[in-house]
Amino acid sequence: MQLGAQVIFTLPSSRIKTLAGLQGHVLGVNAEKNIDYLLDVSVLTENGIKSGGVKFPTQPIPFPVMGQALQSGKIAAATMPEPFASLAEQQLGAVTLADLNQGATQNFPIEGYVVTKTWAASHPNTLKRFLAALEQGQEIADTNRAAVEQAFEAIKGPQNGQVPPGIAAVMALDTYPIGVDRARMQRVADVMYQFGLLPSRFVVSQMLLSRSFFDFSAYSTSSP
């Protein structure tokens, strides 16, 4: 996660100007106890606010309609990732209440890819080629902003993240590093345990691939 990638927003007319002002109000997330909920309660707690004092929706609010829920007053603030964050800023004038890339969730891993150990052992070459392709895509994303913008604009349907050119040009981009940072991954499990999403502490090293899987020297783009 990078700055601007996951943000709590309010509207300019809102009386809520600080995180403390959220107490007693509904903070919108797109699903119950998911990654956005976890980021929210972690940042609230680090700022001295008991998460139990802030309400969360009883029903999911999909990101494409999150701005509408904020505008209608159904929720007092909204947690949104890109590109929905930049859409809300430009279309509704939404303002940042807090960037969730801070404290225990700074540079927090947001998503990844998993396979079963059985499948990984049975298909090592397929897995390495998949990872090699991801590495190539990440290199393009890191060095060619225009290609990233064109990719977002080409997605079919706003509900899938398609954005107009004016939004693609200003939205914050996450990074997708190849390989697994054990310390960062452990932070995810630790924060999940801290806020009750895991019943006991989980050691992530038992589910990570060995470093040998990230040697792509034999898997160049010219390989058959």
C-alpha positions as CSV (number, residue, x, y, z in Angstrom):
1,M,0.0,0.0,0.0
2,Q,1.2,3.5,-0.9
3,L,0.0,7.0,0.2
4,G,-3.3,7.8,-1.3
5,A,-4.2,4.2,-2.1
6,Q,-6.6,3.7,0.8
7,V,-8.2,6.7,2.3
8,I,-11.1,7.7,4.7
9,F,-13.1,10.5,3.1
10,T,-15.8,12.9,4.2
11,L,-17.6,15.7,2.3
12,P,-16.7,19.3,2.6
13,S,-19.9,20.1,4.4
14,S,-19.3,17.4,7.0
15,R,-18.9,18.4,10.7
16,I,-16.4,15.6,11.1
17,K,-13.0,17.1,10.7
18,T,-10.9,14.6,12.7
19,L,-10.8,10.9,13.3
20,A,-12.2,11.5,16.8
21,G,-15.3,13.0,15.2
22,L,-16.2,9.6,13.8
23,Q,-17.2,8.3,17.2
24,G,-20.9,7.4,17.1
25,H,-21.1,7.6,13.3
26,V,-21.0,5.1,10.5
27,L,-17.8,4.6,8.6
28,G,-18.4,3.0,5.3
29,V,-16.5,-0.1,4.1
30,N,-17.4,-2.3,1.2
31,A,-17.6,-5.6,3.2
32,E,-17.7,-6.7,6.8
33,K,-14.4,-7.2,8.6
34,N,-12.3,-7.1,5.4
35,I,-9.0,-5.4,4.7
36,D,-10.5,-1.9,4.7
37,Y,-12.1,-2.6,8.1
38,L,-8.8,-3.8,9.4
39,L,-7.0,-0.7,8.2
40,D,-9.7,1.5,9.7
41,V,-9.7,0.0,13.2
42,S,-5.9,-0.1,13.3
43,V,-5.5,3.6,12.4
44,L,-8.4,4.5,14.8
45,T,-6.7,2.6,17.6
46,E,-3.3,4.2,17.0
47,N,-5.0,7.6,17.2
48,G,-6.4,6.8,20.6
49,I,-10.0,6.0,19.4
50,K,-11.7,2.9,20.5
51,S,-12.9,1.0,17.4
52,G,-16.1,0.0,19.2
53,G,-17.1,3.7,19.3
54,V,-17.2,3.9,15.5
55,K,-20.0,2.1,13.7
56,F,-19.6,0.1,10.5
57,P,-22.3,-0.8,8.0
58,T,-24.4,-3.9,8.6
59,Q,-24.6,-4.6,4.8
60,P,-21.9,-4.3,2.2
61,I,-21.6,-1.1,0.3
62,P,-19.9,-1.7,-3.1
63,F,-17.2,0.8,-4.0
64,P,-19.1,2.1,-7.2
65,V,-21.9,3.3,-4.9
66,M,-19.9,4.3,-1.9
67,G,-19.8,7.9,-3.0
68,Q,-23.6,7.9,-3.3
69,A,-23.9,6.5,0.2
70,L,-21.7,9.3,1.5
71,Q,-23.6,12.0,-0.4
72,S,-27.0,10.7,0.8
73,G,-25.9,10.6,4.4
74,K,-26.3,6.9,4.8
75,I,-22.7,6.9,6.0
76,A,-20.7,9.7,7.7
77,A,-17.4,8.8,6.1
78,A,-16.2,6.4,3.5
79,T,-13.1,4.2,3.2
80,M,-12.2,3.9,-0.5
81,P,-9.2,2.7,-2.6
82,E,-8.2,3.9,-6.0
83,P,-9.7,4.5,-8.5
84,F,-12.9,5.2,-6.5
85,A,-11.0,7.6,-4.2
86,S,-10.0,9.9,-7.0
87,L,-13.5,9.6,-8.6
88,A,-15.1,10.7,-5.3
89,E,-12.6,13.6,-5.0
90,Q,-13.4,14.9,-8.5
91,Q,-17.1,14.1,-8.7
92,L,-18.2,14.9,-5.1
93,G,-15.4,17.1,-3.8
94,A,-14.6,14.5,-1.2
95,V,-11.9,15.4,1.2
96,T,-9.3,13.3,3.0
97,L,-10.0,12.6,6.7
98,A,-7.1,10.2,7.1
99,D,-4.7,8.3,4.8
100,L,-4.6,4.7,6.0
101,N,-0.9,4.3,5.0
102,Q,0.4,5.1,8.5
103,G,1.6,3.6,11.7
104,A,1.2,-0.2,11.9
105,T,-0.4,-0.3,8.4
106,Q,2.3,1.8,6.6
107,N,3.3,-0.1,3.4
108,F,0.8,-2.7,4.5
109,P,0.4,-5.7,2.1
110,I,-3.1,-5.4,0.7
111,E,-3.5,-8.4,-1.6
112,G,-1.6,-11.3,-3.1
113,Y,-1.8,-14.7,-4.8
114,V,-2.0,-18.0,-3.1
115,V,-2.0,-21.7,-4.3
116,T,-2.1,-24.9,-2.3
117,K,1.2,-26.5,-1.4
118,T,0.2,-29.6,-3.4
119,W,-0.4,-27.6,-6.6
120,A,2.9,-25.7,-6.2
121,A,4.8,-28.9,-5.8
122,S,3.0,-30.4,-8.8
123,H,3.4,-27.4,-11.1
124,P,6.7,-25.7,-10.3
125,N,7.4,-24.5,-13.8
126,T,3.9,-23.1,-14.3
127,L,4.2,-21.3,-11.0
128,K,7.5,-19.8,-11.9
129,R,6.3,-18.6,-15.3
130,F,3.3,-17.0,-13.7
131,L,5.6,-15.2,-11.2
132,A,8.0,-14.2,-14.0
133,A,5.0,-12.7,-16.0
134,L,4.0,-10.7,-12.8
135,E,7.6,-9.4,-12.5
136,Q,7.5,-8.2,-16.1
137,G,4.1,-6.5,-15.5
138,Q,5.4,-4.8,-12.4
139,E,8.4,-3.5,-14.2
140,I,6.1,-1.9,-16.8
141,A,3.9,-0.4,-14.0
142,D,6.9,1.0,-12.2
143,T,8.5,2.6,-15.3
144,N,5.6,3.4,-17.7
145,R,2.8,5.5,-16.1
146,A,1.1,5.9,-19.4
147,A,0.7,2.2,-19.8
148,V,-0.9,1.9,-16.4
149,E,-3.4,4.7,-17.2
150,Q,-4.3,3.1,-20.5
151,A,-4.9,-0.2,-18.8
152,F,-7.3,1.4,-16.3
153,E,-9.1,3.2,-19.1
154,A,-9.5,0.0,-21.1
155,I,-11.2,-2.0,-18.3
156,K,-14.8,-2.8,-19.2
157,G,-17.3,-1.2,-16.8
158,P,-16.9,1.2,-13.9
159,Q,-17.9,-1.5,-11.5
160,N,-14.6,-3.3,-12.4
161,G,-12.5,-0.2,-12.0
162,Q,-12.7,1.5,-15.4
163,V,-11.9,5.2,-15.1
164,P,-12.0,8.1,-17.5
165,P,-8.7,9.7,-18.6
166,G,-8.9,12.6,-16.2
167,I,-9.0,10.2,-13.3
168,A,-6.4,7.8,-14.5
169,A,-3.9,10.6,-14.8
170,V,-4.1,11.7,-11.1
171,M,-4.9,8.5,-9.2
172,A,-2.4,7.1,-6.7
173,L,-0.8,3.8,-7.7
174,D,0.1,0.8,-5.5
175,T,3.2,-1.3,-6.0
176,Y,3.2,-5.0,-6.6
177,P,6.7,-6.3,-5.5
178,I,7.7,-9.8,-6.6
179,G,8.6,-12.1,-3.7
180,V,7.4,-12.1,-0.2
181,D,8.6,-9.9,2.7
182,R,8.1,-12.2,5.7
183,A,8.2,-9.3,8.2
184,R,5.4,-7.4,6.3
185,M,3.3,-10.5,5.9
186,Q,3.6,-11.3,9.6
187,R,2.3,-7.8,10.3
188,V,-0.9,-8.6,8.5
189,A,-1.4,-11.7,10.6
190,D,-0.5,-9.9,13.8
191,V,-3.0,-7.0,13.1
192,M,-5.7,-9.5,12.2
193,Y,-5.1,-11.3,15.5
194,Q,-5.0,-8.0,17.4
195,F,-8.5,-7.0,16.2
196,G,-10.1,-10.4,16.4
197,L,-10.1,-11.6,12.8
198,L,-7.9,-14.5,13.8
199,P,-8.6,-16.7,16.9
200,S,-4.9,-17.1,17.7
201,R,-1.6,-15.8,16.6
202,F,-0.5,-17.2,13.2
203,V,3.1,-17.6,12.0
204,V,3.1,-16.8,8.2
205,S,6.4,-18.4,7.4
206,Q,4.8,-21.8,7.2
207,M,2.8,-20.8,4.1
208,L,5.5,-18.9,2.1
209,L,7.3,-20.0,-1.0
210,S,11.1,-20.6,-0.8
211,R,13.4,-18.0,-2.3
212,S,14.2,-20.4,-5.2
213,F,10.8,-19.8,-6.7
214,F,11.8,-16.2,-7.4
215,D,14.8,-17.0,-9.6
216,F,13.4,-16.2,-13.0
217,S,16.7,-16.5,-15.0
218,A,15.4,-19.5,-17.0
219,Y,12.1,-17.8,-17.8
220,S,12.8,-14.9,-20.1
221,T,10.2,-13.6,-22.5
222,S,11.9,-15.5,-25.3
223,S,11.5,-18.9,-23.5
224,P,9.1,-21.2,-25.3
